[in-house]
Amino acid sequence: MTTAVRHLTLPELEAGMAAILLSPKDQGTLEMIVRRPAVGEREILKKGQLDLATGLVGDDWQRRESSATPDGSADRGRQLTIMNSRVASLVAQTKDRWSLAGDQLYVDLDLSVANLPPGTRLAIGSAVIEITGLPHNGCMKFKDRYGVDALKFVNSPTGKQLHLRGVNAKVIQPGMARVGDEVKKV
């Protein structure tokens, strides 16, 4: 059940930056897995199978059209979306609202461009994923769910450098990921 909350102001969000900047650099934790079986639906999982072809098994990523591909098919470079759990905690204010962001994996790890440039690989459980570098920006849905100031916060120049809205990735080695698993640069 999602609780109604007051959206944080930009100064309140900026006050939370110190905690975000303390995110681990090389080894963090998988805090939440969210499968999206259909548009607007969310399933919180304790474990999820990551697959080369389908991404998070049971997620609707593959059915989503993309303007980035010539034929409009789903873009493999956007197979998975990952958000820093400290940012999710700040903007959502309660853990039951994290999944509204629409990402599949929520990790306690520094997702910044400086720490995870495109091509960086992360081991999560028995799976390995690769950061693609395709932009993952806040959108109108993000604004509606977390407020206009949250959208400004994640889409600011600093927010984009820190990847506060998150990163896109693809599966390189299939495997099982579980909440609590280590997320480690490889």
Steps between C-alpha positions, in 0.01 A plus 500: 500500500636842405473778755424859403784732596591863454761544226832632625621845400826553315679623817378187686625278218835680483537451878490125433794512259761434772355152566486422126866595459591237765382217271763223469725527193608144421273265691143565608175316559192413295222655709190435286393316183186617320341319208259691275274232346287762322480878472423649842546169685780422748602179675757519779719188481741336744691350207501545125646314206705724270499374141699602191193532277228615739684690774312443825287192426130592512561873452328668205818677378503306173147607410583870533554688178802726455556799276874421526483187283438504123206258521355641825578183695623504859854631538728235660712782640202585719430139605542584869469825688681542828449769764707587804299392805605810695354724230184286487469520877535878491255580219246229590530557877367150577624168363153401378523791252841411349347281230302796363826616337463210256848354532566127541808507725562727799858489626706664769788590268643819350350512148678819395659540157840526669453174692310293241585621150333323205637149462547445874389152601329414826462155655167454677447153642599260222418754225718765337356818349662783304428873529407621152532877528160567341333788686246421771336831585207597714174531306143622553407177684791557739380859556143384564613238752772693685442867419637770271793570732603133496503516119717815512728330755570187293518685165731779621858502364623356831213249503594380152871465591405299808233306307248580771219379275693180439675316218413265217664160474485168316557143614841360397491176700165351601443405860294537816500821704360515852419793728800534731747377236827682462525733199865519400703654220678236290 
